[in-house]
Amino acid sequence: MIAALGIISIPVLGHHGTNVSYDHENPLTFEGVVTEFRFTNPHAQLLFDVTDERGDLVHWATELTNPSNLARNGWGRRRSMEALKPGTPITVILFPSKAGTTVGVASRILNENGEQVLIERRQQLPERLPENQ
């Protein structure tokens, strides 16, 4: 019985933690364009392109919370997919990968009007950010 419980619990230990994988002390802000949005488990994903200071196109990927958390906050599949269609201009504030890759975990996503898209995990933020942020 103990051996069976040990085997069953091993996958739980394998789940990654965002505090380990991402640099929460140094968030980055990007203005970019959506290339793809995936409303999938275990985390929704947003892919977007950014033009860097040299004029080169850089592909970024960021993970979000899971679809059930998004839906509980009013962002079901249809609304999310509509708000983040390919070609949509966005601003993304993310915690970058500690490995130095172009991957991160999203803190905030704003549309071109400054309205927050996809309210995150535990916090319900205002629709519009204050002007000084």
Disulfide bonds with the S-S distance in Angstrom:
none
